[in-house]
Amino acid sequence: MPLTFNDKIFDDIQKGKERWEKELRKAFAARPERLPRFITVSDREIDRLYTPADVRNQQYMQDLGFPGEYPFTRGVQPSMYRGRLWTMRMFAGLGTAEDTNKRFHLLVKQGQTGLSTAFDMPTLMGYDTDSPKARGECGKCGVAIDTLQDMEDLFAGLPIDKITTSMTINPPASVIWAMYIAMAEKRGIDRRIIGGTIQNDMLKEFIAQKTFMCPPVPSVRIITDTVEFGAKEVPKWNTISISGYHIREAGSTAVQELAFTLADGIAYTEAAIERGLNVDDFAPRFSFFFNSHLDFFEEVAKFRAARRMWAKIMKERFKAKEPRSWWLRFHTQTAGCSLTAQQPYNNVVRTAIEALAAVMGGTQSLHTNSLDEVLAIPTEEAATIALRTQQIISEESGVANTIDPLGGSYFVEALTDRMEEEAFGIIDKIDDMGGMLAAIEKNYPQQEIADAAYRYQKQIDEKERTVVGVNKYVTEEDIPVEILEIDEALESLQMEKTRRIKNERDNARVRACLERVGDACSGGKNVMEDVIEAVKAHATLQEVCDVYRKVFGEYRDPGIY
């Protein structure tokens, strides 16, 4: 006979568990369990044992269903990895465009299936390499992109009509995307067939990562321009990657990452609808970006809860009709904040655990951090090991053979339900404040993340939480790791390249293009077509961003402590 449950059986199970725990406490009275508290990375208490009674209110068809069907708890694709493996998208960016192009070619040769671009700090902030504000930063944490020529050099020889490109860029996302579109069209590739993602998520910048340009309201306006333009002109492009990754890196809990990320998604959806867009015309191209931290089961539950929550939000709150609008498609990166400079080879193990959690949670694409990322830009060897981690998981572990293999686990299902409940509670609080923009102005998410980060570090300092090689199993031995160093001479070469382009271009045409960008900004017209024309005329990244700064003003972080 199949096993069935009713209230009496649930009650019997709960009574049996209480009896078992009572006997256990007696038997081990003189030998207590090894820790005073059993907690997740996010400081959530974990029970000793989970039973069907912990998921007694769960309805299979309503809460789980089947892969590819609402509410998508078990996956957005009906065949998941049996149909196609996740995209292996290794984040890369160093030095000049030519340097990063070489790394891209290496990773593609090693089996990477999607490109992912890291930009240096001046580029992230909307400044050219020759700006006084950019001194000493060229190529240090990513690639320097000043002009359309840099974009052409970055993707030279790569089949951008056949491979998707992700670009982690926020304040100047519209300009970088315009350069990519212009580069494709210069190569004879129609903008309607190129695929990829711009992160383009300024709300999480105000909350967590802190690369700023314009204040929140005009920042969301520019983002809405890209969403509108993409829906009409570049239909295969994800015009926003709503990012929880940096929220988690800033110290949030898993539930906070989940709640704040989806609340940002709600804000962007509301802005696009207010623009007059139909939700089903743009929502299918929204994508998400999550962190995969070290607590394996908590992360799996987070990913499953995220899919179910977003499906409910889009269907019930925004009345989306198309099933693809209900999908939460997401990229995952393993937790950079979990890596340690001490005993750096331990980071290979940490990354493998985090990558496995992302896969078991049903990610659509994945970046695995390199063992040396806490020290410097990864070496080729370290990046290859990180890529091989994904390939071993996909080809040797067997975890891709069935869909949602942890579905039905009493622990995972109970944790999924709890995370959903707690995250919706935070979203309700944000709604009561007037939405995410209002919550940011009140410093609500910023303060919550700061408090969570403080608690986590305090637990490490007091050895309530173990970090191997840092506060336990410490060795005095200095383990040598090869460090990739960026040549300081690259900055001069990049500055010379940018200045040469400025001298050789038609500056009258550039000035006219930039004036049209300014008119579009102040007049409420969608900026994208004018920005594309400006970068085709070789206007630089900073020149366009300076127009944004002039029209919309600059943002200064108020700071909280």
C-alpha positions in Angstrom: 0.0 0.0 0.0 1.2 3.5 -0.7 2.2 5.6 2.3 -0.5 8.3 3.0 -0.8 10.9 5.7 -3.7 12.4 7.6 -3.9 14.5 10.8 -3.8 11.4 13.0 -0.7 10.1 11.4 1.0 13.5 11.5 0.1 13.8 15.2 1.5 10.3 15.8 4.7 11.2 14.0 5.1 14.3 16.1 4.5 12.5 19.3 6.9 9.8 18.2 9.6 12.4 17.5 9.1 14.0 20.9 9.4 10.6 22.6 12.5 9.8 20.6 14.1 13.1 21.5 13.3 12.6 25.2 15.0 9.2 25.1 18.0 10.7 23.2 18.5 13.3 25.8 18.5 10.7 28.5 21.0 8.4 26.7 23.4 11.2 25.9 23.0 13.3 29.1 26.6 12.9 29.9 27.8 13.4 26.3 26.1 16.5 24.9 26.0 17.3 21.2 29.2 18.9 19.9 27.8 22.5 19.5 25.6 24.7 21.6 23.7 25.7 18.5 23.2 24.1 15.1 22.7 26.9 12.6 22.8 27.7 8.9 25.3 30.2 7.5 22.4 32.7 7.8 22.1 32.0 11.6 18.8 30.0 11.3 18.3 27.3 13.9 18.2 23.7 12.4 16.2 20.9 14.0 17.8 17.6 14.9 15.5 15.7 12.6 12.8 16.5 10.0 9.7 14.4 9.4 6.5 14.5 7.3 5.0 16.6 10.1 7.3 19.5 9.2 5.7 19.7 5.8 2.2 18.7 6.7 0.6 21.8 5.1 2.4 21.4 1.8 0.2 20.5 -1.2 2.2 18.8 -3.9 0.4 20.2 -7.0 0.0 23.7 -5.6 3.5 24.1 -3.9 5.7 21.8 -6.0 4.1 20.6 -9.2 6.3 19.4 -12.0 9.4 20.9 -13.7 8.4 23.4 -16.4 5.0 24.0 -14.8 3.7 26.5 -12.3 4.9 27.3 -9.6 8.3 26.0 -11.0 9.6 25.0 -7.6 11.2 22.0 -9.3 12.6 23.9 -12.3 11.6 26.1 -15.1 12.5 23.7 -17.9 10.6 20.4 -18.2 13.7 18.4 -18.9 16.2 20.6 -17.0 19.8 19.2 -17.3 18.7 16.1 -19.1 17.9 18.4 -22.0 20.8 20.8 -21.7 23.4 21.5 -19.1 23.7 24.8 -17.4 25.8 27.4 -19.2 29.3 27.4 -17.9 30.0 31.1 -17.8 33.4 31.9 -16.3 33.8 35.5 -15.2 36.8 37.1 -16.8 38.4 40.5 -17.2 41.9 41.8 -16.8 44.1 44.6 -18.1 43.3 45.7 -21.6 40.6 44.5 -24.0 43.3 42.5 -25.9 44.4 40.8 -22.6 40.8 39.7 -21.7 40.2 38.6 -25.3 43.1 36.1 -24.9 41.5 34.8 -21.7 38.1 34.5 -23.4 39.7 32.4 -26.2 41.4 30.2 -23.6 38.3 29.5 -21.6 36.2 28.8 -24.8 38.9 26.4 -25.9 38.8 24.7 -22.4 35.0 24.1 -22.8 33.3 27.3 -21.4 29.9 27.7 -23.0 29.2 31.4 -22.3 31.2 34.6 -22.0 31.0 36.7 -18.8 32.8 40.0 -18.6 34.3 41.8 -15.5 35.1 45.5 -15.9 37.7 47.5 -14.0 36.6 50.1 -11.4 36.8 53.2 -13.6 34.6 51.5 -16.2 32.1 50.3 -13.5 31.8 54.0 -12.4 31.5 55.5 -15.8 35.0 57.0 -16.2 37.6 56.7 -18.9 41.1 55.5 -18.2 42.5 59.0 -18.8 40.2 60.6 -16.2 42.1 61.9 -13.1 39.6 59.9 -11.0 40.8 56.6 -12.7 44.5 56.8 -12.0 46.1 53.6 -10.9 43.0 51.4 -11.5 43.3 50.5 -15.1 42.6 46.7 -15.6 43.1 45.9 -11.9 39.8 44.2 -11.2 38.6 43.7 -14.7 38.9 45.0 -18.3 39.1 48.7 -19.2 36.5 49.8 -21.8 36.6 53.4 -22.9 35.5 53.3 -26.5 33.8 51.2 -29.2 37.3 50.2 -30.4 37.9 48.6 -27.0 34.6 46.6 -27.3 35.7 45.4 -30.8 39.1 44.3 -29.4 37.4 42.6 -26.5 35.3 40.3 -28.6 37.6 39.9 -31.7 37.4 36.5 -33.2 34.6 35.3 -30.9 31.3 34.1 -32.4 29.0 36.5 -30.7 26.1 35.5 -32.9 26.4 31.9 -31.5 27.5 32.4 -27.9 25.8 34.6 -25.3 27.6 37.3 -23.4 27.0 38.5 -19.9 28.4 41.8 -18.8 28.5 42.7 -15.1 28.0 46.5 -15.4 25.5 48.8 -13.6 25.6 52.6 -13.7 27.0 52.7 -17.3 25.1 49.5 -18.4 23.2 51.4 -21.2 26.5 52.7 -22.7 28.3 49.4 -22.5 25.3 47.6 -24.1 25.2 50.3 -26.8 28.8 49.6 -27.6 28.1 45.8 -27.8 25.2 46.4 -30.2 27.3 48.8 -32.3 30.1 46.3 -32.4 27.8 43.5 -33.5 26.2 45.7 -36.2 29.7 46.8 -37.4 30.4 43.0 -37.9 27.1 42.6 -39.9 25.2 40.9 -37.1 21.6 42.0 -36.7 20.9 43.3 -33.2 17.8 41.0 -33.1 19.8 37.8 -33.0 22.5 38.7 -30.4 21.9 37.2 -27.0 23.3 37.9 -23.6 22.7 39.9 -20.4 23.6 43.2 -18.9 23.4 43.3 -15.1 21.9 46.8 -15.1 20.6 46.6 -11.5 21.1 49.9 -9.8 18.9 49.2 -6.8 21.2 46.6 -5.4 24.1 49.1 -6.0 22.4 51.5 -3.6 21.8 48.6 -1.2 25.1 46.7 -1.4 27.8 47.0 -4.0 28.1 50.8 -4.0 29.1 51.7 -7.6 27.1 54.9 -8.2 26.5 57.5 -10.8 23.0 59.1 -10.8 20.4 59.1 -8.0 17.9 56.2 -7.7 14.9 57.7 -9.6 16.7 58.6 -12.8 18.8 55.4 -12.5 15.6 53.4 -12.7 14.4 55.6 -15.6 17.5 54.7 -17.6 17.1 51.0 -16.8 13.4 51.2 -17.9 14.7 52.7 -21.2 16.9 49.6 -21.7 14.0 47.3 -20.8 11.7 49.0 -23.3 14.4 49.1 -26.0 15.3 45.5 -25.6 11.7 44.3 -25.8 11.3 46.1 -29.1 14.7 45.9 -30.7 16.9 43.2 -29.1 14.4 40.4 -28.1 17.0 37.8 -27.2 18.8 40.0 -24.7 18.2 40.0 -20.9 18.1 43.7 -20.3 18.4 43.3 -16.5 20.0 40.7 -14.2 18.4 41.4 -10.9 21.2 40.6 -8.5 21.2 39.1 -5.1 24.8 38.2 -5.4 26.3 41.5 -4.2 23.6 41.8 -1.5 24.9 38.5 -0.1 28.5 39.4 -0.6 27.8 42.5 1.5 26.8 40.3 4.4 23.1 39.6 4.1 21.5 36.4 5.1 20.1 34.0 2.5 16.5 35.1 3.3 17.5 38.8 3.0 19.2 38.1 -0.3 16.1 36.4 -1.6 13.7 39.1 -0.3 15.6 42.2 -1.4 16.4 40.7 -4.8 12.7 39.9 -5.5 11.7 43.3 -4.1 14.1 44.9 -6.6 12.4 42.9 -9.3 9.0 44.1 -8.2 10.3 47.7 -8.4 11.6 47.3 -12.0 8.4 45.6 -13.1 6.3 48.4 -11.7 8.5 51.0 -13.4 8.1 49.3 -16.8 4.3 48.9 -16.4 4.1 52.6 -15.4 6.0 53.3 -18.7 3.1 51.7 -20.5 4.7 48.3 -21.3 2.7 45.1 -21.2 4.2 42.8 -18.5 4.3 39.9 -20.9 6.3 41.9 -23.4 9.3 42.4 -21.0 9.1 40.0 -18.1 10.3 37.0 -20.0 13.7 38.7 -20.5 14.2 39.5 -16.8 16.9 37.3 -15.4 18.3 36.9 -11.9 21.7 36.5 -10.3 22.2 34.7 -7.0 25.1 33.9 -4.7 25.7 30.3 -3.7 27.2 30.2 -0.3 28.6 27.4 1.8 25.5 26.1 3.6 24.5 23.5 1.0 20.9 22.8 2.0 20.1 26.5 2.7 21.2 27.5 -0.7 19.2 24.7 -2.5 16.1 25.8 -0.5 16.7 29.4 -1.4 16.8 28.7 -5.2 13.7 26.6 -5.0 11.8 29.2 -3.0 12.9 32.0 -5.4 11.3 30.2 -8.3 8.1 29.6 -6.5 7.9 33.2 -5.1 8.6 34.9 -8.4 6.0 32.8 -10.2 3.4 33.8 -7.6 4.5 37.5 -7.8 4.2 37.6 -11.6 1.0 35.7 -11.9 -0.9 37.0 -8.8 0.5 40.5 -8.3 1.2 41.5 -11.9 -1.4 39.3 -13.6 1.1 38.1 -16.2 -0.5 35.7 -18.6 2.4 34.1 -20.4 4.1 31.2 -18.5 7.5 32.5 -19.5 6.8 35.7 -17.6 6.4 33.5 -14.5 9.9 31.9 -14.9 12.7 32.9 -12.6 15.8 32.1 -14.7 19.0 32.7 -12.8 22.8 32.8 -13.0 24.8 31.7 -10.0 28.2 32.6 -8.8 29.9 30.8 -5.9 30.5 33.0 -2.9 33.6 35.2 -3.2 33.1 36.2 0.4 33.6 32.6 1.6 37.1 32.4 0.1 40.1 32.9 2.4 43.6 34.1 1.8 44.7 31.7 4.5 45.3 28.1 3.1 43.9 29.2 -0.3 43.8 25.7 -1.7 40.8 25.1 0.7 38.9 27.4 -1.7 38.8 24.7 -4.3 36.7 22.6 -1.9 34.5 25.5 -0.9 33.8 26.4 -4.5 32.9 22.8 -5.4 30.3 22.6 -2.5 28.8 25.9 -3.6 28.7 24.9 -7.2 27.0 21.6 -6.4 24.4 23.5 -4.4 23.7 25.8 -7.4 23.2 22.8 -9.6 21.0 20.9 -7.2 19.0 24.1 -6.9 18.5 24.3 -10.7 20.6 27.2 -11.9 20.6 28.1 -15.6 24.2 29.2 -15.7 27.2 29.2 -13.3 30.5 30.8 -12.5 32.8 29.0 -10.2 35.3 31.2 -8.3 39.0 30.5 -8.6 41.1 29.6 -5.6 43.2 32.8 -5.9 40.4 35.3 -6.4 40.7 36.5 -2.8 44.3 37.5 -3.6 44.2 38.8 -7.2 42.7 38.3 -10.6 42.8 34.6 -11.3 45.7 33.0 -13.1 44.9 30.8 -16.1 45.6 27.7 -14.1 43.3 28.7 -11.3 40.5 29.7 -13.7 40.9 26.3 -15.5 40.6 24.4 -12.2 37.4 26.4 -11.4 36.0 25.5 -14.9 37.0 21.8 -14.4 35.0 21.9 -11.1 31.8 22.5 -13.1 32.7 19.9 -15.7 33.4 17.2 -13.1 30.0 18.0 -11.5 28.2 17.8 -14.8 30.0 14.8 -16.4 31.0 12.6 -13.4 28.9 13.2 -10.4 25.5 12.0 -11.7 23.6 14.9 -10.2 22.4 16.1 -13.6 20.7 12.8 -14.3 17.4 13.6 -12.6 15.4 16.7 -12.0 15.3 18.4 -8.5 16.9 15.3 -6.8 16.4 16.8 -3.3 12.7 17.5 -3.8 10.7 15.6 -1.3 13.4 15.8 1.4 11.5 16.7 4.6 14.4 19.0 5.5 14.7 20.7 2.2 11.0 21.1 1.7 10.6 22.5 5.3 13.5 24.9 4.7 12.1 26.0 1.3 8.7 26.8 2.9 10.3 28.7 5.8 12.5 30.8 3.5 9.5 31.7 1.4 7.4 32.7 4.4 10.2 34.8 5.9 11.1 36.5 2.6 7.5 37.4 1.8 7.4 38.9 5.3 10.3 41.2 4.4 8.7 42.1 1.0 5.4 43.0 2.8 7.4 45.3 5.1 9.0 47.0 2.0 5.6 47.4 0.4 4.3 49.1 3.6 7.2 51.5 3.3 6.1 52.5 -0.2 8.3 50.1 -2.2 12.0 49.5 -2.7 13.0 53.0 -3.7 11.3 54.4 -0.5 12.9 51.6 1.6 16.4 52.5 0.2 15.8 56.2 1.1 15.0 55.0 4.6 18.2 52.9 4.7 16.1 49.8 5.6 17.9 47.2 3.5 21.3 48.7 4.0 20.9 48.6 7.8 19.5 45.0 7.8 22.5 43.8 5.7 25.0 45.7 7.9 23.5 44.1 11.1 23.6 40.6 9.5 27.2 41.1 8.5 28.2 42.2 12.0 26.5 39.2 13.6 28.3 36.8 11.2 31.7 38.3 11.8 31.1 38.3 15.5 30.3 34.6 15.4 33.6 34.0 13.6 35.6 36.1 16.0 34.1 34.4 19.0 34.6 30.9 17.3 30.9 30.1 17.4 31.3 29.6 13.7 34.2 27.8 12.2 36.2 29.0 9.2 38.8 26.3 8.4 42.3 27.8 8.3 41.2 31.1 9.8 39.9 30.4 13.3 40.4 26.7 13.5 43.0 24.2 12.0 45.3 27.2 11.6 48.9 26.5 10.4 51.9 28.8 10.5 53.1 27.6 7.1 52.8 30.2 4.3 51.4 28.4 1.3 52.8 30.0 -1.9 50.3 30.8 -4.6 51.1 32.2 -8.0 49.7 35.8 -8.2 48.7 37.4 -11.5 50.0 41.0 -11.6 48.8 43.6 -14.0 51.5 45.6 -15.7 51.4 49.2 -14.6 52.5 50.2 -18.1 49.1 49.1 -19.4 47.5 52.2 -18.1 49.7 54.5 -20.2 49.0 52.3 -23.3 45.2 52.4 -22.7 45.3 56.2 -22.1 47.3 56.7 -25.3 44.8 54.5 -27.2 41.8 56.5 -25.9 43.4 59.9 -26.7 44.3 58.8 -30.2 40.7 57.8 -30.9 39.5 61.2 -29.5 42.0 63.0 -31.8 41.1 61.0 -35.0 37.3 60.9 -34.7 34.9 63.5 -36.1 34.5 65.6 -32.9 31.7 67.8 -34.4 29.7 64.6 -34.9 30.4 63.4 -31.4 29.3 66.7 -29.9 26.0 66.6 -31.9 25.4 63.0 -30.8 26.0 63.8 -27.1 23.7 66.8 -27.4 21.0 64.5 -28.6 21.6 62.1 -25.7 21.2 65.1 -23.4 18.0 66.1 -25.1 16.6 62.6 -24.8 17.5 62.5 -21.1 15.8 65.9 -20.3 12.9 65.4 -22.7 11.9 61.9 -21.5 12.7 60.2 -24.7 14.2 56.7 -24.6 18.0 57.2 -24.7 19.2 54.0 -26.2 19.1 54.8 -30.0 20.9 58.1 -29.4 23.5 56.4 -27.2 24.1 53.8 -29.9 24.7 56.5 -32.4 27.0 58.4 -30.0 29.3 55.4 -29.4 29.3 54.6 -33.1 30.8 58.1 -33.5 33.4 57.0 -30.9 32.0 59.0 -28.0 33.7 57.5 -25.0 32.1 55.8 -22.0 32.7 58.8 -19.8 31.5 61.3 -22.3 28.1 59.7 -22.4 28.0 59.1 -18.6 29.0 62.8 -18.0 25.8 63.7 -19.9 23.8 61.5 -17.6 25.5 63.1 -14.6 24.9 66.7 -15.9 21.2 66.1 -16.6 20.3 63.8 -13.7 22.9 64.8 -11.0 25.3 62.6 -9.1 24.5 60.3 -6.1 26.4 60.5 -2.9 25.9 57.6 -0.5 24.7 58.8 2.9 26.5 56.0 4.7 25.2 54.0 7.7 27.0 52.5 10.6 
